[in-house]
Amino acid sequence: MKRCDFQAEIQELNLAYLVLAQKMLREDRETAMFRLGVGDEIADLLEGLSSAKLVRMATGQMLLPVFRFDDALLAGLLAGEGRDPATSSLHAAILASGKALVEPGGKAAKKS
């Protein structure tokens, strides 16, 4: 049985995510923080990364983007399931906005 090695794909995804995150944060910080699901500390860190550090961070073995949901209801809504598929994503966004952001150390971030 052949073992798949996804390292190159993970690195490519990480780099794309980090570049997009920096661009979003620099253009509209508050909206970017909401969309990325990060607090002030992480936003500051991402925004301040040099190109070299950004590439170094992307080359790790860990997938950096994470899902913002941890329950089946939210996942289903994001997939368009529910009574009205047209409004499922709106309903999901409302539910996701109510979830606490997590800062380093596992502490919930304060909502503005």
Biopython code that builds the backbone (N, CA, C, O; Angstrom):
import numpy as np
from Bio.PDB.StructureBuilder import StructureBuilder

atoms = [
    (1, "MET", "N", (0.837, -1.174, 0.000)),
    (1, "MET", "CA", (0.000, 0.000, 0.000)),
    (1, "MET", "C", (0.891, 1.250, 0.000)),
    (1, "MET", "O", (1.784, 1.387, 0.836)),
    (2, "LYS", "N", (0.637, 2.146, -0.938)),
    (2, "LYS", "CA", (1.434, 3.356, -1.064)),
    (2, "LYS", "C", (0.967, 4.426, -0.079)),
    (2, "LYS", "O", (-0.229, 4.684, 0.054)),
    (3, "ARG", "N", (1.923, 5.042, 0.607)),
    (3, "ARG", "CA", (1.624, 6.113, 1.559)),
    (3, "ARG", "C", (1.697, 7.446, 0.831)),
    (3, "ARG", "O", (2.708, 7.754, 0.199)),
    (4, "CYS", "N", (0.643, 8.232, 0.915)),
    (4, "CYS", "CA", (0.621, 9.550, 0.284)),
    (4, "CYS", "C", (1.354, 10.548, 1.166)),
    (4, "CYS", "O", (1.176, 10.566, 2.384)),
    (5, "ASP", "N", (2.174, 11.371, 0.541)),
    (5, "ASP", "CA", (2.873, 12.422, 1.274)),
    (5, "ASP", "C", (2.341, 13.751, 0.767)),
    (5, "ASP", "O", (2.570, 14.113, -0.387)),
    (6, "PHE", "N", (1.646, 14.465, 1.603)),
    (6, "PHE", "CA", (0.998, 15.705, 1.216)),
    (6, "PHE", "C", (1.807, 16.942, 1.594)),
    (6, "PHE", "O", (1.272, 18.051, 1.604)),
    (7, "GLN", "N", (3.099, 16.763, 1.908)),
    (7, "GLN", "CA", (3.910, 17.875, 2.391)),
    (7, "GLN", "C", (3.936, 19.045, 1.414)),
    (7, "GLN", "O", (3.753, 20.189, 1.832)),
    (8, "ALA", "N", (4.154, 18.797, 0.140)),
    (8, "ALA", "CA", (4.221, 19.885, -0.848)),
    (8, "ALA", "C", (2.891, 20.629, -0.936)),
    (8, "ALA", "O", (2.864, 21.856, -1.031)),
    (9, "GLU", "N", (1.787, 19.880, -0.903)),
    (9, "GLU", "CA", (0.463, 20.501, -0.972)),
    (9, "GLU", "C", (0.174, 21.330, 0.278)),
    (9, "GLU", "O", (-0.407, 22.411, 0.189)),
    (10, "ILE", "N", (0.582, 20.820, 1.444)),
    (10, "ILE", "CA", (0.385, 21.546, 2.700)),
    (10, "ILE", "C", (1.174, 22.849, 2.676)),
    (10, "ILE", "O", (0.654, 23.893, 3.068)),
    (11, "GLN", "N", (2.413, 22.799, 2.224)),
    (11, "GLN", "CA", (3.244, 24.003, 2.155)),
    (11, "GLN", "C", (2.654, 25.029, 1.190)),
    (11, "GLN", "O", (2.643, 26.225, 1.483)),
    (12, "GLU", "N", (2.171, 24.573, 0.060)),
    (12, "GLU", "CA", (1.563, 25.482, -0.922)),
    (12, "GLU", "C", (0.302, 26.134, -0.352)),
    (12, "GLU", "O", (0.088, 27.335, -0.517)),
    (13, "LEU", "N", (-0.517, 25.344, 0.308)),
    (13, "LEU", "CA", (-1.731, 25.875, 0.920)),
    (13, "LEU", "C", (-1.392, 26.862, 2.037)),
    (13, "LEU", "O", (-2.004, 27.926, 2.133)),
    (14, "ASN", "N", (-0.420, 26.511, 2.878)),
    (14, "ASN", "CA", (-0.002, 27.407, 3.962)),
    (14, "ASN", "C", (0.479, 28.749, 3.422)),
    (14, "ASN", "O", (0.111, 29.800, 3.946)),
    (15, "LEU", "N", (1.297, 28.713, 2.380)),
    (15, "LEU", "CA", (1.827, 29.955, 1.817)),
    (15, "LEU", "C", (0.704, 30.808, 1.244)),
    (15, "LEU", "O", (0.669, 32.019, 1.462)),
    (16, "ALA", "N", (-0.211, 30.185, 0.513)),
    (16, "ALA", "CA", (-1.343, 30.929, -0.049)),
    (16, "ALA", "C", (-2.194, 31.543, 1.064)),
    (16, "ALA", "O", (-2.633, 32.689, 0.959)),
    (17, "TYR", "N", (-2.423, 30.776, 2.125)),
    (17, "TYR", "CA", (-3.214, 31.260, 3.266)),
    (17, "TYR", "C", (-2.541, 32.450, 3.940)),
    (17, "TYR", "O", (-3.195, 33.452, 4.231)),
    (18, "LEU", "N", (-1.248, 32.346, 4.188)),
    (18, "LEU", "CA", (-0.533, 33.414, 4.878)),
    (18, "LEU", "C", (-0.460, 34.694, 4.045)),
    (18, "LEU", "O", (-0.608, 35.793, 4.579)),
    (19, "VAL", "N", (-0.234, 34.553, 2.750)),
    (19, "VAL", "CA", (-0.201, 35.724, 1.867)),
    (19, "VAL", "C", (-1.573, 36.386, 1.833)),
    (19, "VAL", "O", (-1.679, 37.609, 1.928)),
    (20, "LEU", "N", (-2.616, 35.583, 1.699)),
    (20, "LEU", "CA", (-3.977, 36.126, 1.694)),
    (20, "LEU", "C", (-4.303, 36.788, 3.025)),
    (20, "LEU", "O", (-4.880, 37.875, 3.049)),
    (21, "ALA", "N", (-3.943, 36.150, 4.131)),
    (21, "ALA", "CA", (-4.217, 36.703, 5.460)),
    (21, "ALA", "C", (-3.542, 38.062, 5.626)),
    (21, "ALA", "O", (-4.161, 39.002, 6.125)),
    (22, "GLN", "N", (-2.283, 38.174, 5.213)),
    (22, "GLN", "CA", (-1.577, 39.458, 5.313)),
    (22, "GLN", "C", (-2.268, 40.531, 4.480)),
    (22, "GLN", "O", (-2.469, 41.655, 4.938)),
    (23, "LYS", "N", (-2.625, 40.174, 3.269)),
    (23, "LYS", "CA", (-3.284, 41.144, 2.381)),
    (23, "LYS", "C", (-4.612, 41.602, 2.978)),
    (23, "LYS", "O", (-4.919, 42.794, 2.977)),
    (24, "MET", "N", (-5.394, 40.659, 3.486)),
    (24, "MET", "CA", (-6.686, 40.991, 4.094)),
    (24, "MET", "C", (-6.500, 41.909, 5.294)),
    (24, "MET", "O", (-7.211, 42.904, 5.435)),
    (25, "LEU", "N", (-5.549, 41.578, 6.155)),
    (25, "LEU", "CA", (-5.312, 42.364, 7.367)),
    (25, "LEU", "C", (-4.854, 43.776, 7.046)),
    (25, "LEU", "O", (-5.224, 44.721, 7.742)),
    (26, "ARG", "N", (-4.070, 43.926, 6.021)),
    (26, "ARG", "CA", (-3.570, 45.248, 5.650)),
    (26, "ARG", "C", (-4.640, 46.116, 4.994)),
    (26, "ARG", "O", (-4.577, 47.343, 5.066)),
    (27, "GLU", "N", (-5.625, 45.479, 4.353)),
    (27, "GLU", "CA", (-6.670, 46.242, 3.673)),
    (27, "GLU", "C", (-7.835, 46.598, 4.597)),
    (27, "GLU", "O", (-8.340, 47.720, 4.550)),
    (28, "ASP", "N", (-8.265, 45.655, 5.433)),
    (28, "ASP", "CA", (-9.392, 45.898, 6.339)),
    (28, "ASP", "C", (-9.236, 44.966, 7.536)),
    (28, "ASP", "O", (-9.756, 43.850, 7.545)),
    (29, "ARG", "N", (-8.517, 45.439, 8.534)),
    (29, "ARG", "CA", (-8.119, 44.612, 9.675)),
    (29, "ARG", "C", (-9.296, 43.968, 10.405)),
    (29, "ARG", "O", (-9.279, 42.764, 10.660)),
    (30, "GLU", "N", (-10.309, 44.750, 10.741)),
    (30, "GLU", "CA", (-11.437, 44.215, 11.519)),
    (30, "GLU", "C", (-12.181, 43.116, 10.762)),
    (30, "GLU", "O", (-12.487, 42.067, 11.329)),
    (31, "THR", "N", (-12.469, 43.355, 9.492)),
    (31, "THR", "CA", (-13.161, 42.343, 8.686)),
    (31, "THR", "C", (-12.289, 41.112, 8.522)),
    (31, "THR", "O", (-12.776, 39.984, 8.604)),
    (32, "ALA", "N", (-11.002, 41.324, 8.292)),
    (32, "ALA", "CA", (-10.072, 40.202, 8.130)),
    (32, "ALA", "C", (-10.010, 39.357, 9.397)),
    (32, "ALA", "O", (-10.025, 38.128, 9.331)),
    (33, "MET", "N", (-9.940, 40.014, 10.546)),
    (33, "MET", "CA", (-9.887, 39.270, 11.803)),
    (33, "MET", "C", (-11.134, 38.404, 11.969)),
    (33, "MET", "O", (-11.045, 37.261, 12.419)),
    (34, "PHE", "N", (-12.288, 38.946, 11.608)),
    (34, "PHE", "CA", (-13.526, 38.169, 11.696)),
    (34, "PHE", "C", (-13.484, 36.986, 10.733)),
    (34, "PHE", "O", (-13.763, 35.851, 11.120)),
    (35, "ARG", "N", (-13.134, 37.257, 9.482)),
    (35, "ARG", "CA", (-13.136, 36.195, 8.466)),
    (35, "ARG", "C", (-12.096, 35.117, 8.744)),
    (35, "ARG", "O", (-12.338, 33.936, 8.498)),
    (36, "LEU", "N", (-10.953, 35.520, 9.251)),
    (36, "LEU", "CA", (-9.893, 34.558, 9.554)),
    (36, "LEU", "C", (-10.118, 33.860, 10.892)),
    (36, "LEU", "O", (-9.563, 32.789, 11.135)),
    (37, "GLY", "N", (-10.918, 34.455, 11.749)),
    (37, "GLY", "CA", (-11.171, 33.866, 13.063)),
    (37, "GLY", "C", (-9.992, 34.021, 14.001)),
    (37, "GLY", "O", (-9.696, 33.127, 14.794)),
    (38, "VAL", "N", (-9.310, 35.175, 13.906)),
    (38, "VAL", "CA", (-8.147, 35.415, 14.766)),
    (38, "VAL", "C", (-8.359, 36.669, 15.596)),
    (38, "VAL", "O", (-9.144, 37.544, 15.233)),
    (39, "GLY", "N", (-7.654, 36.745, 16.710)),
    (39, "GLY", "CA", (-7.698, 37.910, 17.578)),
    (39, "GLY", "C", (-6.560, 38.861, 17.266)),
    (39, "GLY", "O", (-5.823, 38.670, 16.299)),
    (40, "ASP", "N", (-6.422, 39.895, 18.099)),
    (40, "ASP", "CA", (-5.422, 40.942, 17.891)),
    (40, "ASP", "C", (-3.988, 40.412, 17.859)),
    (40, "ASP", "O", (-3.202, 40.807, 16.997)),
    (41, "GLU", "N", (-3.647, 39.524, 18.789)),
    (41, "GLU", "CA", (-2.262, 39.028, 18.868)),
    (41, "GLU", "C", (-1.848, 38.312, 17.592)),
    (41, "GLU", "O", (-0.771, 38.566, 17.051)),
    (42, "ILE", "N", (-2.696, 37.424, 17.116)),
    (42, "ILE", "CA", (-2.382, 36.670, 15.901)),
    (42, "ILE", "C", (-2.384, 37.601, 14.693)),
    (42, "ILE", "O", (-1.533, 37.476, 13.812)),
    (43, "ALA", "N", (-3.337, 38.536, 14.645)),
    (43, "ALA", "CA", (-3.382, 39.500, 13.545)),
    (43, "ALA", "C", (-2.097, 40.314, 13.501)),
    (43, "ALA", "O", (-1.537, 40.525, 12.425)),
    (44, "ASP", "N", (-1.621, 40.776, 14.658)),
    (44, "ASP", "CA", (-0.362, 41.533, 14.718)),
    (44, "ASP", "C", (0.802, 40.695, 14.206)),
    (44, "ASP", "O", (1.632, 41.172, 13.430)),
    (45, "LEU", "N", (0.854, 39.438, 14.649)),
    (45, "LEU", "CA", (1.930, 38.552, 14.238)),
    (45, "LEU", "C", (1.915, 38.341, 12.727)),
    (45, "LEU", "O", (2.943, 38.484, 12.066)),
    (46, "LEU", "N", (0.755, 38.002, 12.185)),
    (46, "LEU", "CA", (0.644, 37.748, 10.744)),
    (46, "LEU", "C", (0.972, 38.990, 9.924)),
    (46, "LEU", "O", (1.673, 38.919, 8.914)),
    (47, "GLU", "N", (0.461, 40.108, 10.371)),
    (47, "GLU", "CA", (0.653, 41.357, 9.642)),
    (47, "GLU", "C", (2.121, 41.774, 9.622)),
    (47, "GLU", "O", (2.575, 42.391, 8.658)),
    (48, "GLY", "N", (2.860, 41.448, 10.665)),
    (48, "GLY", "CA", (4.238, 41.875, 10.781)),
    (48, "GLY", "C", (5.274, 40.918, 10.220)),
    (48, "GLY", "O", (6.468, 41.212, 10.268)),
    (49, "LEU", "N", (4.847, 39.779, 9.690)),
    (49, "LEU", "CA", (5.807, 38.808, 9.162)),
    (49, "LEU", "C", (6.516, 39.341, 7.919)),
    (49, "LEU", "O", (5.876, 39.865, 7.007)),
    (50, "SER", "N", (7.835, 39.202, 7.891)),
    (50, "SER", "CA", (8.580, 39.525, 6.672)),
    (50, "SER", "C", (8.336, 38.407, 5.666)),
    (50, "SER", "O", (7.813, 37.351, 6.023)),
    (51, "SER", "N", (8.711, 38.633, 4.418)),
    (51, "SER", "CA", (8.534, 37.598, 3.388)),
    (51, "SER", "C", (9.289, 36.325, 3.745)),
    (51, "SER", "O", (8.776, 35.222, 3.557)),
    (52, "ALA", "N", (10.502, 36.475, 4.257)),
    (52, "ALA", "CA", (11.301, 35.306, 4.628)),
    (52, "ALA", "C", (10.649, 34.514, 5.766)),
    (52, "ALA", "O", (10.606, 33.284, 5.725)),
    (53, "LYS", "N", (10.145, 35.220, 6.777)),
    (53, "LYS", "CA", (9.497, 34.538, 7.899)),
    (53, "LYS", "C", (8.182, 33.903, 7.468)),
    (53, "LYS", "O", (7.813, 32.836, 7.960)),
    (54, "LEU", "N", (7.478, 34.556, 6.551)),
    (54, "LEU", "CA", (6.223, 34.014, 6.047)),
    (54, "LEU", "C", (6.484, 32.688, 5.337)),
    (54, "LEU", "O", (5.767, 31.711, 5.558)),
    (55, "VAL", "N", (7.504, 32.654, 4.489)),
    (55, "VAL", "CA", (7.859, 31.422, 3.778)),
    (55, "VAL", "C", (8.325, 30.353, 4.765)),
    (55, "VAL", "O", (7.956, 29.187, 4.627)),
    (56, "ARG", "N", (9.124, 30.732, 5.754)),
    (56, "ARG", "CA", (9.598, 29.782, 6.763)),
    (56, "ARG", "C", (8.410, 29.185, 7.529)),
    (56, "ARG", "O", (8.370, 27.983, 7.790)),
    (57, "MET", "N", (7.462, 30.027, 7.877)),
    (57, "MET", "CA", (6.288, 29.548, 8.617)),
    (57, "MET", "C", (5.454, 28.592, 7.758)),
    (57, "MET", "O", (4.887, 27.624, 8.266)),
    (58, "ALA", "N", (5.385, 28.872, 6.463)),
    (58, "ALA", "CA", (4.578, 28.055, 5.553)),
    (58, "ALA", "C", (5.176, 26.673, 5.311)),
    (58, "ALA", "O", (4.454, 25.746, 4.943)),
    (59, "THR", "N", (6.486, 26.522, 5.512)),
    (59, "THR", "CA", (7.138, 25.254, 5.166)),
    (59, "THR", "C", (7.048, 24.191, 6.253)),
    (59, "THR", "O", (7.633, 23.117, 6.109)),
    (60, "GLY", "N", (6.345, 24.463, 7.312)),
    (60, "GLY", "CA", (6.178, 23.455, 8.355)),
    (60, "GLY", "C", (5.308, 22.300, 7.893)),
    (60, "GLY", "O", (4.719, 22.350, 6.813)),
    (61, "GLN", "N", (5.231, 21.280, 8.695)),
    (61, "GLN", "CA", (4.442, 20.094, 8.359)),
    (61, "GLN", "C", (2.992, 20.211, 8.806)),
    (61, "GLN", "O", (2.170, 19.354, 8.481)),
    (62, "MET", "N", (2.674, 21.262, 9.547)),
    (62, "MET", "CA", (1.333, 21.426, 10.091)),
    (62, "MET", "C", (0.501, 22.328, 9.173)),
    (62, "MET", "O", (0.988, 23.354, 8.697)),
    (63, "LEU", "N", (-0.731, 21.948, 8.933)),
    (63, "LEU", "CA", (-1.643, 22.751, 8.141)),
    (63, "LEU", "C", (-2.077, 23.947, 8.983)),
    (63, "LEU", "O", (-2.650, 23.766, 10.057)),
    (64, "LEU", "N", (-1.810, 25.174, 8.507)),
    (64, "LEU", "CA", (-2.076, 26.373, 9.300)),
    (64, "LEU", "C", (-3.542, 26.811, 9.304)),
    (64, "LEU", "O", (-4.064, 27.146, 10.367)),
    (65, "PRO", "N", (-4.225, 26.822, 8.153)),
    (65, "PRO", "CA", (-5.639, 27.206, 8.224)),
    (65, "PRO", "C", (-6.431, 26.125, 8.958)),
    (65, "PRO", "O", (-6.208, 24.932, 8.757)),
    (66, "VAL", "N", (-7.342, 26.552, 9.796)),
    (66, "VAL", "CA", (-8.172, 25.600, 10.533)),
    (66, "VAL", "C", (-9.641, 25.929, 10.310)),
    (66, "VAL", "O", (-9.995, 27.071, 10.020)),
    (67, "PHE", "N", (-10.481, 24.926, 10.447)),
    (67, "PHE", "CA", (-11.910, 25.159, 10.352)),
    (67, "PHE", "C", (-12.367, 25.932, 11.569)),
    (67, "PHE", "O", (-11.914, 25.676, 12.685)),
    (68, "ARG", "N", (-13.273, 26.887, 11.352)),
    (68, "ARG", "CA", (-13.775, 27.700, 12.464)),
    (68, "ARG", "C", (-14.954, 27.040, 13.151)),
    (68, "ARG", "O", (-15.489, 27.587, 14.115)),
    (69, "PHE", "N", (-15.359, 25.902, 12.687)),
    (69, "PHE", "CA", (-16.522, 25.276, 13.292)),
    (69, "PHE", "C", (-16.144, 23.927, 13.873)),
    (69, "PHE", "O", (-15.210, 23.264, 13.421)),
    (70, "ASP", "N", (-16.899, 23.548, 14.887)),
    (70, "ASP", "CA", (-16.623, 22.269, 15.527)),
    (70, "ASP", "C", (-17.899, 21.481, 15.763)),
    (70, "ASP", "O", (-17.938, 20.569, 16.588)),
    (71, "ASP", "N", (-18.942, 21.844, 15.028)),
    (71, "ASP", "CA", (-20.171, 21.081, 15.189)),
    (71, "ASP", "C", (-20.809, 20.798, 13.830)),
    (71, "ASP", "O", (-20.581, 21.520, 12.859)),
    (72, "ALA", "N", (-21.599, 19.748, 13.781)),
    (72, "ALA", "CA", (-22.192, 19.293, 12.535)),
    (72, "ALA", "C", (-23.202, 20.297, 11.967)),
    (72, "ALA", "O", (-23.324, 20.417, 10.748)),
    (73, "LEU", "N", (-23.921, 21.013, 12.820)),
    (73, "LEU", "CA", (-24.907, 21.987, 12.348)),
    (73, "LEU", "C", (-24.236, 23.069, 11.514)),
    (73, "LEU", "O", (-24.687, 23.366, 10.407)),
    (74, "LEU", "N", (-23.184, 23.651, 12.024)),
    (74, "LEU", "CA", (-22.488, 24.713, 11.319)),
    (74, "LEU", "C", (-21.852, 24.191, 10.032)),
    (74, "LEU", "O", (-21.911, 24.854, 8.997)),
    (75, "ALA", "N", (-21.251, 23.017, 10.094)),
    (75, "ALA", "CA", (-20.654, 22.419, 8.898)),
    (75, "ALA", "C", (-21.712, 22.181, 7.826)),
    (75, "ALA", "O", (-21.478, 22.451, 6.648)),
    (76, "GLY", "N", (-22.869, 21.677, 8.231)),
    (76, "GLY", "CA", (-23.955, 21.442, 7.282)),
    (76, "GLY", "C", (-24.459, 22.725, 6.657)),
    (76, "GLY", "O", (-24.720, 22.770, 5.455)),
    (77, "LEU", "N", (-24.598, 23.767, 7.456)),
    (77, "LEU", "CA", (-25.049, 25.054, 6.925)),
    (77, "LEU", "C", (-24.058, 25.613, 5.914)),
    (77, "LEU", "O", (-24.454, 26.154, 4.882)),
    (78, "LEU", "N", (-22.761, 25.481, 6.214)),
    (78, "LEU", "CA", (-21.742, 25.950, 5.279)),
    (78, "LEU", "C", (-21.785, 25.161, 3.972)),
    (78, "LEU", "O", (-21.434, 25.683, 2.914)),
    (79, "ALA", "N", (-22.211, 23.917, 4.050)),
    (79, "ALA", "CA", (-22.324, 23.079, 2.860)),
    (79, "ALA", "C", (-23.641, 23.294, 2.116)),
    (79, "ALA", "O", (-23.880, 22.668, 1.083)),
    (80, "GLY", "N", (-24.501, 24.182, 2.642)),
    (80, "GLY", "CA", (-25.756, 24.488, 1.961)),
    (80, "GLY", "C", (-26.926, 23.620, 2.377)),
    (80, "GLY", "O", (-27.968, 23.628, 1.721)),
    (81, "GLU", "N", (-26.768, 22.874, 3.453)),
    (81, "GLU", "CA", (-27.865, 22.046, 3.935)),
    (81, "GLU", "C", (-28.781, 22.885, 4.811)),
    (81, "GLU", "O", (-28.345, 23.886, 5.379)),
    (82, "GLY", "N", (-30.004, 22.503, 4.923)),
    (82, "GLY", "CA", (-30.960, 23.242, 5.736)),
    (82, "GLY", "C", (-32.248, 23.459, 4.965)),
    (82, "GLY", "O", (-32.393, 22.984, 3.838)),
    (83, "ARG", "N", (-33.178, 24.173, 5.568)),
    (83, "ARG", "CA", (-34.464, 24.413, 4.918)),
    (83, "ARG", "C", (-34.325, 25.240, 3.650)),
    (83, "ARG", "O", (-34.978, 24.965, 2.644)),
    (84, "ASP", "N", (-33.472, 26.253, 3.704)),
    (84, "ASP", "CA", (-33.317, 27.148, 2.566)),
    (84, "ASP", "C", (-31.836, 27.271, 2.216)),
    (84, "ASP", "O", (-31.109, 28.037, 2.846)),
    (85, "PRO", "N", (-31.393, 26.521, 1.217)),
    (85, "PRO", "CA", (-29.974, 26.554, 0.870)),
    (85, "PRO", "C", (-29.456, 27.960, 0.530)),
    (85, "PRO", "O", (-28.273, 28.243, 0.718)),
    (86, "ALA", "N", (-30.318, 28.821, 0.041)),
    (86, "ALA", "CA", (-29.894, 30.179, -0.332)),
    (86, "ALA", "C", (-29.467, 30.999, 0.881)),
    (86, "ALA", "O", (-28.600, 31.865, 0.765)),
    (87, "THR", "N", (-30.061, 30.740, 2.039)),
    (87, "THR", "CA", (-29.722, 31.513, 3.231)),
    (87, "THR", "C", (-28.879, 30.721, 4.236)),
    (87, "THR", "O", (-28.567, 31.222, 5.316)),
    (88, "SER", "N", (-28.515, 29.501, 3.885)),
    (88, "SER", "CA", (-27.723, 28.668, 4.794)),
    (88, "SER", "C", (-26.393, 29.315, 5.153)),
    (88, "SER", "O", (-25.980, 29.277, 6.311)),
    (89, "SER", "N", (-25.710, 29.916, 4.160)),
    (89, "SER", "CA", (-24.406, 30.509, 4.452)),
    (89, "SER", "C", (-24.547, 31.727, 5.353)),
    (89, "SER", "O", (-23.670, 31.991, 6.176)),
    (90, "LEU", "N", (-25.637, 32.471, 5.209)),
    (90, "LEU", "CA", (-25.885, 33.612, 6.088)),
    (90, "LEU", "C", (-26.124, 33.132, 7.524)),
    (90, "LEU", "O", (-25.581, 33.694, 8.475)),
    (91, "HIS", "N", (-26.930, 32.103, 7.660)),
    (91, "HIS", "CA", (-27.199, 31.513, 8.971)),
    (91, "HIS", "C", (-25.897, 31.011, 9.596)),
    (91, "HIS", "O", (-25.663, 31.198, 10.790)),
    (92, "ALA", "N", (-25.045, 30.368, 8.778)),
    (92, "ALA", "CA", (-23.758, 29.866, 9.273)),
    (92, "ALA", "C", (-22.870, 31.012, 9.742)),
    (92, "ALA", "O", (-22.208, 30.901, 10.774)),
    (93, "ALA", "N", (-22.852, 32.112, 8.991)),
    (93, "ALA", "CA", (-22.029, 33.266, 9.376)),
    (93, "ALA", "C", (-22.490, 33.840, 10.703)),
    (93, "ALA", "O", (-21.666, 34.242, 11.524)),
    (94, "ILE", "N", (-23.797, 33.884, 10.924)),
    (94, "ILE", "CA", (-24.339, 34.394, 12.183)),
    (94, "ILE", "C", (-23.913, 33.484, 13.339)),
    (94, "ILE", "O", (-23.494, 33.967, 14.391)),
    (95, "LEU", "N", (-24.021, 32.177, 13.143)),
    (95, "LEU", "CA", (-23.603, 31.235, 14.181)),
    (95, "LEU", "C", (-22.100, 31.330, 14.447)),
    (95, "LEU", "O", (-21.672, 31.315, 15.601)),
    (96, "ALA", "N", (-21.298, 31.427, 13.381)),
    (96, "ALA", "CA", (-19.843, 31.491, 13.533)),
    (96, "ALA", "C", (-19.419, 32.766, 14.248)),
    (96, "ALA", "O", (-18.458, 32.756, 15.017)),
    (97, "SER", "N", (-20.125, 33.856, 14.002)),
    (97, "SER", "CA", (-19.749, 35.118, 14.643)),
    (97, "SER", "C", (-19.980, 35.079, 16.150)),
    (97, "SER", "O", (-19.362, 35.843, 16.892)),
    (98, "GLY", "N", (-20.858, 34.203, 16.602)),
    (98, "GLY", "CA", (-21.134, 34.079, 18.023)),
    (98, "GLY", "C", (-20.127, 33.235, 18.765)),
    (98, "GLY", "O", (-20.109, 33.222, 19.996)),
    (99, "LYS", "N", (-19.283, 32.526, 18.023)),
    (99, "LYS", "CA", (-18.272, 31.681, 18.668)),
    (99, "LYS", "C", (-17.086, 32.535, 19.079)),
    (99, "LYS", "O", (-16.699, 33.453, 18.356)),
    (100, "ALA", "N", (-16.513, 32.241, 20.220)),
    (100, "ALA", "CA", (-15.365, 33.000, 20.733)),
    (100, "ALA", "C", (-14.129, 32.717, 19.900)),
    (100, "ALA", "O", (-13.893, 31.582, 19.487)),
    (101, "LEU", "N", (-13.347, 33.748, 19.658)),
    (101, "LEU", "CA", (-12.061, 33.585, 19.003)),
    (101, "LEU", "C", (-11.072, 33.098, 20.039)),
    (101, "LEU", "O", (-11.205, 33.405, 21.223)),
    (102, "VAL", "N", (-10.085, 32.343, 19.603)),
    (102, "VAL", "CA", (-9.103, 31.812, 20.544)),
    (102, "VAL", "C", (-7.757, 32.474, 20.296)),
    (102, "VAL", "O", (-7.264, 32.517, 19.169)),
    (103, "GLU", "N", (-7.181, 32.983, 21.361)),
    (103, "GLU", "CA", (-5.852, 33.594, 21.314)),
    (103, "GLU", "C", (-4.835, 32.535, 21.714)),
    (103, "GLU", "O", (-5.213, 31.467, 22.196)),
    (104, "PRO", "N", (-3.546, 32.816, 21.520)),
    (104, "PRO", "CA", (-2.518, 31.858, 21.963)),
    (104, "PRO", "C", (-2.675, 31.539, 23.449)),
    (104, "PRO", "O", (-3.017, 32.409, 24.249)),
    (105, "GLY", "N", (-2.427, 30.304, 23.797)),
    (105, "GLY", "CA", (-2.562, 29.893, 25.187)),
    (105, "GLY", "C", (-3.957, 29.380, 25.495)),
    (105, "GLY", "O", (-4.249, 29.019, 26.635)),
    (106, "GLY", "N", (-4.841, 29.344, 24.463)),
    (106, "GLY", "CA", (-6.177, 28.798, 24.644)),
    (106, "GLY", "C", (-7.181, 29.728, 25.284)),
    (106, "GLY", "O", (-8.284, 29.292, 25.613)),
    (107, "LYS", "N", (-6.839, 31.021, 25.478)),
    (107, "LYS", "CA", (-7.766, 31.950, 26.092)),
    (107, "LYS", "C", (-8.706, 32.509, 25.045)),
    (107, "LYS", "O", (-8.289, 32.788, 23.920)),
    (108, "ALA", "N", (-9.960, 32.674, 25.397)),
    (108, "ALA", "CA", (-10.923, 33.277, 24.481)),
    (108, "ALA", "C", (-10.643, 34.770, 24.374)),
    (108, "ALA", "O", (-10.415, 35.449, 25.375)),
    (109, "ALA", "N", (-10.665, 35.262, 23.145)),
    (109, "ALA", "CA", (-10.417, 36.693, 22.915)),
    (109, "ALA", "C", (-11.661, 37.496, 23.244)),
    (109, "ALA", "O", (-12.780, 36.991, 23.155)),
    (110, "LYS", "N", (-11.459, 38.754, 23.626)),
    (110, "LYS", "CA", (-12.586, 39.634, 23.897)),
    (110, "LYS", "C", (-13.201, 40.081, 22.589)),
    (110, "LYS", "O", (-12.491, 40.393, 21.633)),
    (111, "LYS", "N", (-14.523, 40.111, 22.549)),
    (111, "LYS", "CA", (-15.209, 40.616, 21.368)),
    (111, "LYS", "C", (-15.346, 42.119, 21.474)),
    (111, "LYS", "O", (-15.597, 42.658, 22.552)),
    (112, "SER", "N", (-15.177, 42.803, 20.327)),
    (112, "SER", "CA", (-15.293, 44.251, 20.329)),
    (112, "SER", "C", (-16.732, 44.678, 20.227)),
    (112, "SER", "O", (-17.022, 45.874, 20.214)),
]
sb = StructureBuilder()
sb.init_structure("model")
sb.init_model(0)
sb.init_chain("A")
sb.init_seg("    ")
for serial, (resi, resn, name, xyz) in enumerate(atoms, 1):
    if name == "N":
        sb.init_residue(resn, " ", resi, " ")
    sb.init_atom(name, np.array(xyz, "f"), 0.0, 1.0, " ", f" {name:<3s}", serial, name[0])
structure = sb.get_structure()
